[in-house]
Amino acid sequence: MLEATNELGNVALQAGGTLTNPSAAAALAVGLAALGAGYAERGIGSAAVGAMAEDDDLFVNGLILTVLPETIVILALVVVFIV
């Protein structure tokens, strides 16, 4: 995951942009937050599906835990509107 971050920074710098631009910083924040949320949901989703396969009563818990990492992306979008 760190390699992807370095690659993203290199692409931005090679394109003639700077990472001190507020719009670029906001885009990077949202992109990295979405990447982190997807990475978290990968493990949570598979565990939630496994738990629901054994006990149907765990559907609500699995749904809440699966959606929880998406709040990170929503908070990153707040940064875009502030900047």
C-alpha positions as CSV (number, residue, x, y, z in Angstrom):
1,M,0.0,0.0,0.0
2,L,2.9,2.3,0.7
3,E,4.2,1.6,-2.8
4,A,0.9,2.8,-4.3
5,T,1.2,6.1,-2.3
6,N,4.7,6.7,-3.5
7,E,3.7,5.9,-7.1
8,L,0.8,8.3,-6.9
9,G,3.1,11.1,-5.6
10,N,5.5,10.4,-8.4
11,V,2.8,10.6,-11.1
12,A,1.6,13.9,-9.7
13,L,5.0,15.4,-9.7
14,Q,5.9,14.1,-13.2
15,A,2.7,15.7,-14.6
16,G,4.0,19.1,-13.6
17,G,1.8,19.4,-10.5
18,T,2.8,20.1,-7.0
19,L,1.6,18.4,-3.9
20,T,1.3,21.7,-2.1
21,N,-1.7,22.6,-4.2
22,P,-4.8,22.5,-1.9
23,S,-6.9,20.8,-4.6
24,A,-4.3,18.1,-5.1
25,A,-4.0,17.6,-1.3
26,A,-7.7,17.2,-1.0
27,A,-7.9,14.7,-3.9
28,L,-5.0,12.7,-2.4
29,A,-6.7,12.7,1.0
30,V,-10.0,11.4,-0.4
31,G,-8.2,8.8,-2.6
32,L,-6.1,7.4,0.2
33,A,-9.1,7.4,2.5
34,A,-11.1,5.4,-0.1
35,L,-8.1,3.0,-0.6
36,G,-7.9,2.5,3.2
37,A,-11.6,1.9,3.5
38,G,-11.6,-0.6,0.7
39,Y,-8.7,-2.4,2.4
40,A,-10.6,-2.5,5.7
41,E,-13.8,-3.7,4.1
42,R,-12.1,-6.6,2.4
43,G,-11.5,-8.4,5.7
44,I,-14.6,-7.2,7.4
45,G,-16.9,-8.2,4.6
46,S,-15.5,-11.8,4.3
47,A,-15.8,-12.2,8.1
48,A,-19.3,-10.8,8.1
49,V,-20.5,-13.2,5.3
50,G,-18.9,-16.1,7.1
51,A,-20.7,-15.2,10.4
52,M,-24.0,-14.7,8.6
53,A,-23.7,-18.1,7.0
54,E,-23.5,-19.7,10.4
55,D,-26.1,-17.5,12.1
56,D,-28.7,-15.3,10.4
57,D,-29.2,-13.2,13.5
58,L,-25.8,-11.6,12.9
59,F,-27.0,-9.8,9.7
60,V,-27.4,-6.4,11.3
61,N,-24.1,-6.6,13.1
62,G,-22.3,-7.6,9.9
63,L,-24.0,-4.9,7.9
64,I,-23.0,-2.2,10.5
65,L,-19.4,-3.4,10.6
66,T,-19.2,-3.6,6.9
67,V,-20.4,0.0,6.4
68,L,-18.4,1.5,9.2
69,P,-15.1,2.0,7.3
70,E,-17.0,4.1,4.7
71,T,-17.4,6.9,7.3
72,I,-13.6,7.5,6.8
73,V,-14.4,8.4,3.1
74,I,-17.3,10.7,4.2
75,L,-15.0,12.5,6.6
76,A,-12.4,12.9,3.9
77,L,-15.0,14.4,1.6
78,V,-15.5,17.1,4.3
79,V,-11.9,18.1,3.8
80,V,-12.7,18.7,0.1
81,F,-15.5,21.1,0.9
82,I,-13.4,22.9,3.5
83,V,-10.5,23.4,1.1
